[in-house]
């Protein structure tokens, strides 16, 4: 082969290799950060949609950069904060049958006076109403409860049976009321020889001095005999819970269905939506690990779900039916039953707040006990929060990889998260971090499914515009060289054929 042809082949191979190298590179995706306050520290709660786009479930590749593109120091909140303190106590309740559900908000305050400690004292005119069987609303005094409210546990009259729909409102002055959630239900039913009860309602970390319960149908209310409140005192504030869209089963066996969860999210709650009415089944919920990545480092996420700790103080032993990659989480009765006052549905289940690639619903009998159509599920997620030092010039941005970097060494890249005690001199675990707020706007392609449903799909590598032009240029040059090589080769063969 001639020397020019040899040089041409080598040059073409080099350019093609460079093009392939650029194609294999995994560039970072960025999103602008908006700052509030003077700093120098800022608290940033991450959008849930980010989990589905980042390369790693523990977000180890996350970086905060300044205007010059240099990484700035940051740390994860709550990882080092003092453990939350939970408490449970009974609280005073007052039946208010003389005040119609449509009365003006200020009318509630007229029936009470406030003691020096902040608790309520019932005035004489309303005292006769206590314990009324037809009270359309109840006032719950939570002024002596410390911290945020986790759940309310109700006791109703022993003879009460049925479905009792209501709405909860919160107030600090008995005049201005705000909704705590949508319509809820207290349930006590007899079905199939067993009693079904749902007498606890989650309060989603609300902070208030008073709660008001209004029966949706005052003629179909129950007599409350006791209300217990579970609360938690946490050093760092808790980000609001976000729910995924409905997730269908990935596969079902004879006695179970498996659900692929959004990538890398710490799951705090589970809602099971049965497709068929008048369905009831005993299920065991387990988390499934991925054997292919069992040796990989586990996400550094502190399981902090006080509700799970309250309801399941000790994790139940692994059943013999569970597989080696199956972690039992909770047993429950799930149901969807038609009643005169509406449908009774099983409540949300509290989970441990850990990361599980999949969840398994295992039935005590055939999986058809869950209905002719397998149920869908939705998971509740509490977004992670970081705090960073605004070092350098604004604007700041959040950067992450769209796919795992090849041959990456853990902690080798600059800008990896620090300990809070390193980031903030004099940091104390029993005191909240003083920081301004920050928010991040994800690119449109990432924010399409902001409820984390997009995270079910594998991450799609993104390319920066500048690297795209280099890639296309290298590939185009390689194609031109290949065309030149082919022309030179054919010309040489033709000359050889023409020789005598």
N, C-alpha and C positions, 0 to 999 in steps of 0.2 A: 504494500500500500504506500502511496506517495506521501511525502512529508506534509504538503499542504492539506491533504485529506485527513491525515492523522491529527493535525492541529485543529481542523474544523470539528472533528468528532469530539475531541477533548473540550473544546470551547462550548459546544452544544451540550455536552453532558454536564459541564459546570453550571451553565445557566439553568438547565432543567432541574438540577439538584437545588439551586438557590430558590427556584420557584416552589419546589416541593417543601423546602424548609420554611418558606414564608407561609405556605398553606397550612403547615403543621403547627405554626406558632399560635398561641392562645392569647390574644390581646385582651386587655382589660376594658370593661364597659364602665362608663362614668355617669354620674347624675349630679346636678348642682344642689348645693346645700344652702338654705336660707337661714340666716342667723337672726335671733331676737335677743335683746339685752346687751349689756356691755361686756360680758365675759369676765375673765379670759376663758373660763370653761363653759362648754355648752353641752346640753343633754339632747341626744338624738334617738328617737324611737324609730326602729326600722320598719318599713312597710312589709307586710307579710309576703307580698308578691316577690320580694327579693330572694326568698328561700328557693324558689323554683328556678332561678337564673344563676345563682352563685355556684361555684365549682364544688364546694364542700359543704356538708350539712352543718358543720360547726362554724361556718363563716370565717375560717382561719385566714382566708385570702383577702378579707376585707381591709381596705385602706382608706384613710381620710387624707386628702391632699390639699395643699394651698394653691394659690394662683401660679406659682412657679413650678407646680407639679411635684413638689417635695412632700413626702409623707409626714404627717404631724402626729404627735403622741395621742393615743386614746386607750381607754380601758372599758371593760364590760361592767355595767352596774349590777348590783344584787349578788354577784358571785362571792363578794367578800363581806357583804352587809350582815349585820347581826340576824340570827334566825328569828322569824316572826313568832310572836307570842299569841296563841289562840286562847279564847276564853268562852265559856258558855254560862248563861244565867237566865233565869226567868225574869220577865219584865211586867210592870203593871199594864192592865188592859181595861178599857172602859167601853161599855155598850152605849150607843147613842141612838136609841130608837125614836127620840123626839125630834131629831134633825133629819129631814128628808135628804135623800141622796142628791137632789138637785138644789139644795140650799146654797146660799152664798158662802164662799170660802171662809169669810170672817165669822160666820155663825158658830163654828166649832170653838173658837177661842172664847166665846162668851160663857161657855159652860165650865171654864176652868180658871184657876189662878196658879201662879208659879211660885213654888217654895224657894227659899234662899239657895238651896243646892241645885236648883234648876229643874227639879221634878215637878210633876203636875199634882194639883189638889183639885178634886172634883167638888164643885159647888153644890149646895143643898138642893137646888131645883133639879139638878140632873142625877142626884144620888139615887132617887127612886127608880131610875131607869136601868140600873146595873143588873145585868143578867137577863135582860128581856129576851124572849124567844123570837121576836120579830124585828130585832135591831137591824136596820139597813146598813149600818156602818159601825166600825169599831176603831177606837183610837188606841194606839200602842205607844207607850212611853219608853223610848230608848235613850233618854237623855243621860242616863247613868252608865251607858255602855261605852267603853273606851275603844278607840280605833274605828276601823271600817266594818260594816255589817256583811257577814258572809251568807247567812241563811236564817230564816225564821222557821221554827218548828211549832206547829199548831196542835193542840188537843181540842177535840170537839166532843159534844155530849155522847155518851156511850151508845145511845140508841140511834144516833144519826146515821143514815144510810143514803148514799146517792152521790151526785156530782155537784159541787158547789163552786160556781165560777165567780171570780172577783178580780178587782184591780187594786194595786197598792200605790199609794202616793207618799211622798216624803216632804217634810217641812222642818224649818228651824224656829218658826214663830207662830204656828197654828193659823196663819192667815194666807201665806203664799205656799201653794202646793205644787209639786212637780211629780210626774209619773216615774215610778221605779222600773216598770216593765209593762209589757202588754197584759192581756187577760191571762190569769192563772187559774188553776183548779185545785180544790181540795177534793180528794176522792176516797170514799170507803164503800166498797162493793163486795157482794158475795157472788162468786162466779166459779162454776165447776167444782163446788165443794170446798173452795178456799176463799179467804178474805183478801181483797186487794186494797191496800191503803197507800195514799200519797198525801202526806200531811206536812211536807217540808217544801219550802220555796227558796230558791237562791236569790240573794240580794245584790250580787255583783259588786261588792266592795263599796256600796253606797255609804255616804256619810250624812247623817241627819240626826235631829233630836227627837223627832216624832214620826210615826208612820200612821197612815189611815187606810183601813181596809173597807172597800165598798163592794157589797155584793152586786153582781151584774143583774140578778133578779132578786130584789129584796124579799119576795115571797118564798124564795127557795134558798134561804140562807141557813147557816148552822149556828148553834150557840157555841162560842169559844169558851173553853174552861181554863186554858192556860196557853201562854205563848213563851217559848224559849228562843233566845237570840244567840247565835254563834258569831263571834267577832274575831278580828285579828288586828294586831298592832305591828306594822311593818315600818322599817326605817325609810326605805325608798318607796315612792309611789308606784302603784301597779298600773300598767298600761291597760286600756280597755280591751276586753275580749273581742276577737273577731271570729266569725264563723265561715267555714268553707261552704261551697255549693254542695248539692247532693252528689254523693259518690256511689257509684254502682259497684257491685261485687266484681272483682277481677276473675274469680273462679269459685265454684261451689263443689263440695264433695257430698258424701252421703249424710254427714252430720255436721257440716260446717260451711261457712262462706268466708272467703278472704277478700280484704279490701286494700288496694294500694293507696297509701296516704300521700299527701303533698310532701315533697322532698324536704327533709331536714327540719320539719316544724315540731316544736315541743307541744304535745297534745294535752290540753287541760280538761276537756269535756267531750262527751260523745252523745249524739242524739240519733236514735234508731227509729226510722220512719217505716212502719209496716204498711204494705200496699193494700192488704185485705182487711176489711172491717170484721170485728168479732174474732180477733186472733189474739192468742195468749200463749207464751212459751217461756220456759226457763232457759237462759243463755249464760255461757261463760265467755267473758271477753278476755282475749289474750293479745299481747304484742308479739309480732313475729320479727325476728332478725334475719338479715340476708347472709346466708352461709358464705357467699362469695366474697363478702367484705368483712367477715367476722374478725379478721386479724387487724383491720384498720383501726386507727385511734378513734375512740368514741367521742361524740360531741361533748364539750365541756359546758353542760347546762345543769344548773342546780334545780332539782325537782322541788318546786315550791308551790304546791297546790294545797292550801290548808284544808279545803273541803275533803280532799282525798284522804288526808291524814286523820281528819275527824271521823270519817265514815269507815276507814279501813286502817286502824292503828297498827295492825300487824298483817303483813301480806300472807295470804292463805298458802298452804303448801302446794307444791306442784302436783297436779293430778297425774295418774298413770297414763291417762289418755293424751296428755300434752306431749308434744314432740321436743326434741333437744333444743330447738331454736325458738321455743314458745315460752313466753313469760306471762303467767296468769296475772290478771289485773283485778277483775271484779266479777262477781256473780250477780245476776239480776233477773227479775221477771219483767218481760216487755209485753205490752198489750196495746190493743186498739179496740175499744168496745163502744158500741152504740148505746146511748142512754137517752132518757127523756130530755135532759137538759143539754144535750150535745154529746160529742164524742169524748170519751176518756182515753187519754194517751199516756204512756209511761213517761216518767220524767227524764231529764238530762242526767247522764251518769258522769260523776267526777272521776277523772283519770289522774295518773301520777305526774303529769307534766314532763315526761321524758320523751325522747325521740324514738319512734317506732316506724320502720319502713312500711309495715302492714299491720292491720288489725284482723283478728279472727273472731267470728261469732260461732261458738260451738253449741249445738243444741243437745238436750238430754236424750232426744230420740232422733228420728229422721229430720233432715233440714226442712222438709215440707211443713213442719210445725210452725215455721215462720210465714207460711202462706204459699199460695200457688206461685206468686212472683216474689223473688227474694227482696228483702227490704233494702232501701238506700240508707246511707248514714251521712252525717255531717259532723265535723270535728271543730272544737273550739280551740283557739290558739291565742296565747298572750305574747305579743311581739317583744323581742329583746330590745334593750336600750343600752346605748353606750354614751360615754362622756369623753369629749376630746378637748385638747388645748388649742385655741385659735392662734397657732404659731405661724408667723409670716403674714403675707398680704392676702386679703380676700380677692376674689371669691374662693370659697372652699368647695370641694366636691367629694363624693363618695365613689370609690372605685372597687371593682371586684372582677374576678376572672369568670369568663363564660364557660370554661371547661378546665379540668385539672391540668396543671402544668407538668410536662414531662421532666423526669429527673429532678423534680423539686425537692429540696431538703427542708424539713420542718424547721421553721424559725429562721431560715437563711435570708429571707428577703427583709429589707428594712421596713419599718412601719408596723410590725406585728404588735398586737395588743399588749399593754403593760398591766401590772398589778395596780389597783387603785392607790395603794400606799406608795407606789413609786411615782405615779402620775401626779398625785396631789400630796404635797408635803404636809405632814400633820393630820392625815386622814384618820378619822375615828369611825369604826364600824357601827357604833351605836348612834351616829348622827347623820342626817341626810346630806348629800353632796350639794353644795351651793353652786348652781350653774344656771346659765340662761338656757332658753329653749332653742331648738333648731329643728328644721324640717327638710325633707329631701323629696324632690320630684323625680320619679323614675321615668325613663324614656317610654314613649307611647307603646312600643312593642312589648315592654315588660309589664306595663300597668293595665293591659287588656283585661286580665283576670285578677284583679286586686284582692279577691277573696281567697286566694291561694289555690284555686282549682287548676290554674295553669301550671302549677308546680308538679302536677301528676305527670306531665309530659317531660321527656328527657331534655336537659338544657341544650339550647341551640347555640353553637359558637357564633359570636358576633365579630365582625371585622371592622377595624377603624378605617375611615375613608382613605387616609394616606397609605396605609398598608395594602389596601385593595388596589390602588394604582400601581404600586411597585409589583404586586403579584401579577396583575394583568400584563404589565410591561415585560416582566421576566418570561411569562408564558408565551407572549407574542414574539419576543426575541428568539426563544427556543424553537418556535414553529418556523420562523424564517430561516434559522440555521439548518433545521432539518430539511426544509425545501431545497436550500442550497446544496446540502450534502447529497440529496437524491439526484439533483441535476448534475453535479460533478461526477457522481458514480455512473450515471447512465452515459455521460459523455465519454468517460474513460472506457467503458465497455464497448461503445460504438467504435472508438478508435482501434481498440484491440481487434474487433471483428473485421475492420477494413484492412488490417495488415496482411500481406501475402503469407 
